[in-house]
């Protein structure tokens, strides 16, 4: 059994989910390939670092993120995007395996630099595409890959939330292009649904995008009478063409009143449709053409032990998995790749393609034109 010392940089919302996964992964999957050891937790505030280290069983609490790299076999980078580059490059130089949250870096240029460094280092590397680990998303991909419904024809995907729907919510780092990048909603959420679209329909060969910032300014947290301009978009939409011949669209919004975690898709194929809704993430719907009219309609399939990974958590059907469970699957995949000395998926090269796609959507909106080969797009194109 390979013992893997894991370092965690960042103990906020997403860092906490990773910490839970580090503690759960050995027990849930009960395999003999690896043992995850929570070793170093790095957080900007020492008191917070110490408290989280005690809570989640890390041996070392520190404010120095470099320690989480130097003393560990693998590091999870769970901090805002503007911090990714230096941390990831340092990890690659040290030969430390990398799990980086998305979006990777501030731009596709930074994502390219990080991916190249990881490739040179010959390390395992992956990205926090959490919803790609969903047993039902994996099931949907299997259905399409087997050709059960024929070729994909058209895809409609979305990821909508309302965490910035109120215009009086104060300005944060997420609206600051220097800290979050030029991609706003599409950088924060769009990566997830674009990854799903590519998994189901293949490479994106051209796109046309539109973006809008509806709340142009936001009040400052320190002074409600002062405001600051929002520097990235609230909403985006892209029309897509895939190498498979399918067409599609992706919509992303951070101001969609009432939508808390609404990631979903409908994929129409030659012989049916498959549909998924993230707010009902433990079921999926499939329509198969050719059934007798009296029995024709969508079938709701509830998650069960025949779907990938579900049975490791619970054998009973329909009881459901949550976000933190998907993080545990994500970590299992990453640590398995490390123990086997094999590539992890999806990796930083996949992240680079999606970063370029997001920037192509912004450029298409600015230029009011279609962009070909968007997975190879650069801002200078």
C-alpha positions as CSV (number, residue, x, y, z in Angstrom):
1,X,0.0,0.0,0.0
2,X,1.3,3.5,-0.9
3,X,1.0,6.0,1.8
4,X,0.3,9.5,0.3
5,X,0.9,12.5,2.5
6,X,-1.6,15.2,1.4
7,X,-1.2,18.9,1.8
8,X,-4.2,21.2,1.7
9,X,-3.8,24.9,0.8
10,X,-6.9,26.8,1.8
11,X,-9.5,26.0,4.4
12,X,-12.5,27.9,3.2
13,X,-15.7,26.5,1.7
14,X,-14.1,24.3,-0.9
15,X,-11.1,23.6,1.3
16,X,-13.4,22.2,3.9
17,X,-14.9,19.8,1.4
18,X,-11.4,18.6,0.4
19,X,-10.5,18.1,4.1
20,X,-13.6,16.0,4.6
21,X,-12.7,13.9,1.5
22,X,-9.2,13.3,2.7
23,X,-10.6,11.9,5.9
24,X,-13.3,9.8,4.1
25,X,-11.5,8.4,1.1
26,X,-9.8,5.5,2.9
27,X,-12.9,4.4,4.7
28,X,-15.4,4.8,1.8
29,X,-13.4,2.9,-0.8
30,X,-11.6,0.4,1.5
31,X,-9.0,-0.5,-1.0
32,X,-5.4,-1.6,-0.6
33,X,-3.8,0.6,-3.2
34,X,-3.2,3.8,-1.2
35,X,-3.7,5.4,2.2
36,X,-4.3,9.1,2.3
37,X,-2.7,10.9,5.2
38,X,-3.8,14.5,6.1
39,X,-0.4,16.0,6.7
40,X,-0.1,19.8,6.3
41,X,-2.9,22.3,6.2
42,X,-2.0,25.9,5.1
43,X,-4.2,28.9,5.7
44,X,-3.5,32.6,5.8
45,X,-4.6,33.0,9.4
46,X,-2.7,30.8,11.9
47,X,-5.6,30.5,14.3
48,X,-7.8,29.3,11.5
49,X,-5.1,26.9,10.3
50,X,-4.7,25.4,13.8
51,X,-8.4,25.0,14.3
52,X,-9.0,23.3,10.9
53,X,-6.0,21.1,11.4
54,X,-7.4,19.9,14.7
55,X,-10.9,19.4,13.2
56,X,-9.7,17.4,10.3
57,X,-6.7,15.6,11.7
58,X,-3.8,17.3,9.9
59,X,-0.5,16.8,11.6
60,X,0.8,20.3,10.8
61,X,-0.9,23.7,10.7
62,X,0.9,26.6,9.0
63,X,0.5,29.9,7.3
64,X,3.3,29.0,4.8
65,X,1.8,27.3,1.7
66,X,5.2,26.2,0.6
67,X,5.3,23.8,3.6
68,X,2.2,22.1,2.3
69,X,4.2,21.4,-0.9
70,X,7.6,20.6,0.5
71,X,6.5,18.1,3.1
72,X,3.8,16.3,1.1
73,X,3.5,13.9,-1.8
74,X,0.4,15.6,-3.2
75,X,-1.1,19.0,-2.7
76,X,-4.7,20.3,-3.1
77,X,-4.8,24.0,-4.2
78,X,-8.1,25.3,-2.9
79,X,-7.6,29.1,-2.9
80,X,-8.7,32.0,-5.2
81,X,-7.5,31.9,-8.8
82,X,-4.9,34.7,-8.5
83,X,-2.9,32.5,-6.1
84,X,-2.9,29.4,-8.3
85,X,0.1,30.1,-10.6
86,X,2.9,30.5,-8.0
87,X,1.6,27.5,-5.9
88,X,1.2,25.2,-8.9
89,X,4.5,26.0,-10.4
90,X,6.2,25.5,-7.0
91,X,4.5,22.1,-6.7
92,X,5.5,21.0,-10.1
93,X,9.1,22.1,-9.5
94,X,9.1,20.1,-6.3
95,X,7.6,17.0,-8.0
96,X,4.5,17.2,-5.8
97,X,1.3,15.9,-7.4
98,X,-1.3,18.6,-8.0
99,X,-5.1,18.8,-7.6
100,X,-6.0,22.4,-8.4
101,X,-9.4,23.9,-8.1
102,X,-11.0,25.6,-11.1
103,X,-10.7,28.0,-12.8
104,X,-7.0,27.2,-13.0
105,X,-5.2,30.6,-12.8
106,X,-6.3,34.0,-13.9
107,X,-6.2,33.3,-17.6
108,X,-5.5,30.7,-20.3
109,X,-1.9,31.9,-20.4
110,X,-1.5,31.0,-16.7
111,X,-3.3,27.7,-17.2
112,X,-0.9,26.9,-20.1
113,X,2.1,27.7,-18.0
114,X,0.9,25.5,-15.2
115,X,0.0,22.6,-17.5
116,X,3.4,22.7,-19.2
117,X,5.2,22.7,-15.8
118,X,3.2,19.7,-14.7
119,X,4.0,17.8,-17.9
120,X,7.7,18.5,-17.6
121,X,7.6,17.3,-13.9
122,X,5.9,14.0,-15.0
123,X,3.5,14.2,-12.0
124,X,-0.1,13.3,-11.7
125,X,-2.4,16.3,-12.0
126,X,-6.1,16.9,-12.0
127,X,-8.7,19.6,-11.6
128,X,-11.7,20.1,-9.4
129,X,-14.4,19.3,-12.0
130,X,-16.6,18.0,-9.2
131,X,-19.7,17.3,-11.2
132,X,-17.8,15.1,-13.6
133,X,-17.5,12.7,-10.7
134,X,-21.3,12.3,-10.3
135,X,-22.3,8.7,-10.7
136,X,-25.2,9.8,-12.9
137,X,-23.1,12.1,-15.1
138,X,-20.7,9.1,-15.6
139,X,-23.7,6.9,-16.4
140,X,-24.9,9.5,-19.0
141,X,-21.4,9.5,-20.6
142,X,-21.5,5.7,-20.7
143,X,-24.9,5.7,-22.4
144,X,-23.7,8.1,-25.1
145,X,-20.3,6.3,-25.6
146,X,-22.1,2.9,-26.0
147,X,-24.4,4.5,-28.6
148,X,-27.6,3.4,-26.8
149,X,-29.4,6.5,-28.0
150,X,-27.5,7.0,-31.3
151,X,-25.4,10.0,-32.1
152,X,-25.8,13.2,-30.2
153,X,-27.7,15.9,-32.1
154,X,-28.2,18.9,-29.9
155,X,-27.1,19.7,-26.3
156,X,-28.6,22.4,-24.0
157,X,-26.6,22.9,-20.8
158,X,-26.8,25.5,-18.0
159,X,-25.4,26.4,-14.7
160,X,-27.4,29.0,-12.9
161,X,-27.2,30.3,-9.3
162,X,-28.4,33.4,-7.5
163,X,-25.5,34.2,-5.2
164,X,-25.2,37.7,-6.8
165,X,-28.8,38.3,-7.7
166,X,-29.2,41.0,-5.1
167,X,-27.5,44.2,-6.5
168,X,-26.9,45.3,-2.9
169,X,-24.5,42.4,-2.2
170,X,-21.1,43.9,-1.6
171,X,-18.2,43.8,-4.0
172,X,-15.8,40.8,-3.4
173,X,-12.7,39.5,-5.0
174,X,-14.9,37.5,-7.5
175,X,-15.8,40.7,-9.3
176,X,-12.2,41.9,-9.4
177,X,-10.6,40.9,-12.7
178,X,-7.1,41.2,-11.1
179,X,-8.1,38.5,-8.5
180,X,-10.7,36.4,-10.3
181,X,-9.9,37.0,-14.0
182,X,-11.9,38.5,-16.8
183,X,-14.3,35.5,-16.8
184,X,-16.9,36.0,-14.1
185,X,-19.9,33.6,-14.0
186,X,-18.4,31.5,-16.8
187,X,-15.1,31.2,-14.9
188,X,-16.7,30.4,-11.6
189,X,-19.5,28.0,-12.9
190,X,-19.2,27.6,-16.6
191,X,-16.2,25.3,-16.4
192,X,-18.4,22.6,-14.9
193,X,-21.1,22.6,-17.6
194,X,-18.6,23.0,-20.4
195,X,-16.6,20.0,-19.2
196,X,-19.9,18.0,-19.2
197,X,-20.7,19.2,-22.7
198,X,-17.3,18.1,-24.0
199,X,-17.6,14.7,-22.2
200,X,-21.0,14.0,-23.9
201,X,-20.5,15.6,-27.3
202,X,-16.8,15.8,-27.9
203,X,-14.4,18.6,-29.0
204,X,-15.9,22.0,-29.5
205,X,-15.0,23.2,-33.0
206,X,-16.6,26.7,-33.1
207,X,-18.7,29.0,-30.9
208,X,-20.6,32.2,-30.8
209,X,-20.9,33.9,-27.4
210,X,-22.7,36.7,-25.6
211,X,-22.1,38.1,-22.2
212,X,-23.7,40.8,-20.0
213,X,-23.0,42.5,-16.7
214,X,-26.4,43.5,-15.4
215,X,-25.3,44.9,-12.0
216,X,-22.6,47.3,-13.2
217,X,-21.5,48.4,-9.7
218,X,-21.6,46.9,-6.2
219,X,-21.4,48.6,-2.8
220,X,-18.2,48.2,-0.8
221,X,-18.3,46.1,2.3
222,X,-16.4,48.8,4.2
223,X,-18.7,51.6,3.1
224,X,-22.3,51.0,1.7
225,X,-22.3,54.6,0.4
226,X,-19.4,53.8,-1.9
227,X,-19.3,51.5,-4.8
228,X,-16.9,49.8,-7.3
229,X,-17.4,48.8,-10.9
230,X,-17.9,45.1,-11.5
231,X,-15.1,43.9,-13.8
232,X,-16.5,40.6,-15.2
233,X,-19.8,39.2,-16.4
234,X,-23.0,38.2,-14.5
235,X,-24.4,36.1,-17.4
236,X,-23.1,34.4,-20.5
237,X,-24.5,32.2,-23.3
238,X,-22.7,30.4,-26.1
239,X,-23.9,28.5,-29.1
240,X,-21.6,25.6,-29.8
241,X,-20.7,23.2,-32.7
242,X,-19.0,19.9,-31.9
243,X,-16.6,17.7,-33.9
244,X,-19.2,14.9,-33.5
245,X,-21.6,16.9,-35.6
246,X,-23.8,17.9,-32.7
247,X,-24.8,21.5,-31.9
248,X,-25.6,23.0,-28.6
249,X,-25.7,25.9,-26.2
250,X,-24.5,26.7,-22.7
251,X,-25.9,29.3,-20.4
252,X,-24.4,30.5,-17.1
253,X,-25.7,33.0,-14.6
254,X,-24.8,34.2,-11.1
255,X,-27.9,36.3,-10.8
256,X,-30.7,33.8,-11.5
257,X,-33.2,34.4,-8.7
258,X,-34.3,31.2,-7.0
259,X,-31.6,29.0,-8.5
260,X,-29.3,27.7,-5.8
261,X,-27.3,25.0,-7.6
262,X,-29.0,24.6,-10.9
263,X,-26.5,22.7,-13.2
264,X,-28.1,20.6,-15.8
265,X,-28.5,19.5,-19.4
266,X,-30.7,18.0,-22.0
267,X,-29.0,16.0,-24.8
268,X,-31.2,15.0,-27.8
269,X,-29.8,12.1,-29.7
270,X,-30.9,10.1,-32.8
271,X,-33.0,7.7,-30.8
272,X,-33.9,9.5,-27.5
273,X,-33.0,12.2,-25.0
274,X,-31.1,12.2,-21.7
275,X,-31.7,14.9,-19.1
276,X,-30.1,15.8,-15.8
277,X,-30.9,18.5,-13.2
278,X,-28.3,19.4,-10.5
279,X,-30.9,20.4,-7.9
280,X,-32.3,16.8,-8.3
281,X,-28.8,15.3,-8.7
282,X,-29.7,11.8,-7.6
283,X,-31.9,11.0,-10.6
284,X,-31.6,11.2,-14.3
285,X,-34.3,11.0,-17.1
286,X,-34.1,9.1,-20.3
287,X,-36.5,9.0,-23.2
288,X,-36.2,6.3,-25.8
289,X,-37.9,6.6,-29.1
290,X,-39.8,3.7,-30.7
291,X,-41.7,2.7,-27.6
292,X,-45.5,2.1,-27.9
293,X,-47.4,5.4,-27.8
294,X,-49.3,4.3,-24.7
295,X,-46.1,3.9,-22.7
296,X,-44.0,6.6,-24.4
297,X,-42.4,9.2,-22.1
298,X,-39.3,10.0,-20.0
299,X,-38.2,7.4,-17.5
300,X,-36.8,8.6,-14.2
301,X,-33.9,6.6,-13.1
302,X,-32.9,6.9,-9.4
303,X,-29.3,6.5,-8.4
304,X,-28.4,3.0,-7.3
305,X,-25.4,0.6,-6.8
306,X,-25.2,-0.2,-10.5
307,X,-24.1,3.4,-11.2
308,X,-20.4,4.1,-10.8
309,X,-19.1,4.5,-7.2
310,X,-22.5,4.8,-5.6
311,X,-22.4,1.4,-3.9
312,X,-19.2,2.2,-2.1
313,X,-21.1,4.8,-0.1
314,X,-24.4,3.0,0.4
315,X,-26.0,-0.1,-1.2
316,X,-29.6,1.1,-1.0
317,X,-30.9,2.8,-4.1
318,X,-32.3,6.3,-4.1
319,X,-30.7,7.4,-0.8
320,X,-28.5,9.8,-2.7
321,X,-25.0,11.4,-2.6
322,X,-24.0,15.0,-2.0
323,X,-21.3,17.4,-3.0
324,X,-18.8,16.2,-0.4
325,X,-19.2,12.7,-1.7
326,X,-18.3,13.8,-5.2
327,X,-15.2,15.4,-3.7
328,X,-14.3,12.0,-2.1
329,X,-14.7,10.3,-5.5
330,X,-12.5,13.1,-7.1
331,X,-9.8,12.5,-4.5
332,X,-10.0,8.7,-5.0
333,X,-9.4,9.1,-8.7
334,X,-6.4,11.5,-8.1
335,X,-4.7,9.3,-5.5
336,X,-5.3,6.2,-7.6
337,X,-3.4,7.8,-10.4
338,X,-0.6,8.7,-8.1
339,X,-0.3,5.2,-6.7
340,X,-0.5,3.6,-10.1
341,X,1.9,6.1,-11.7
342,X,-0.7,6.9,-14.3
343,X,-2.3,10.1,-15.7
344,X,-5.2,11.5,-13.8
345,X,-8.4,12.7,-15.6
346,X,-9.5,15.3,-16.2
347,X,-6.1,16.9,-16.1
348,X,-4.5,20.3,-16.5
349,X,-4.5,20.0,-20.3
350,X,-8.3,19.7,-20.1
351,X,-8.4,22.7,-17.9
352,X,-6.4,24.7,-20.4
353,X,-8.9,23.8,-23.2
354,X,-11.8,25.0,-21.1
355,X,-10.0,28.2,-20.1
356,X,-9.4,28.9,-23.8
357,X,-13.1,28.2,-24.5
358,X,-14.2,30.6,-21.9
359,X,-12.0,33.4,-23.2
360,X,-13.2,32.6,-26.7
361,X,-16.8,33.2,-25.5
362,X,-15.8,36.6,-24.1
363,X,-13.9,37.5,-27.4
364,X,-16.9,36.4,-29.5
365,X,-19.2,38.6,-27.5
366,X,-16.8,41.6,-27.9
367,X,-16.3,41.0,-31.6
368,X,-19.9,39.9,-32.4
369,X,-18.6,36.9,-34.5
370,X,-18.1,33.2,-34.5
371,X,-14.8,31.8,-33.4
372,X,-13.4,28.7,-34.9
373,X,-11.0,26.3,-33.1
374,X,-11.9,27.8,-29.7
375,X,-10.1,25.1,-27.8
376,X,-6.8,26.6,-29.3
377,X,-7.9,30.2,-28.8
378,X,-5.5,32.8,-27.4
379,X,-6.5,36.3,-26.5
380,X,-4.2,37.6,-29.3
381,X,-6.2,35.5,-31.9
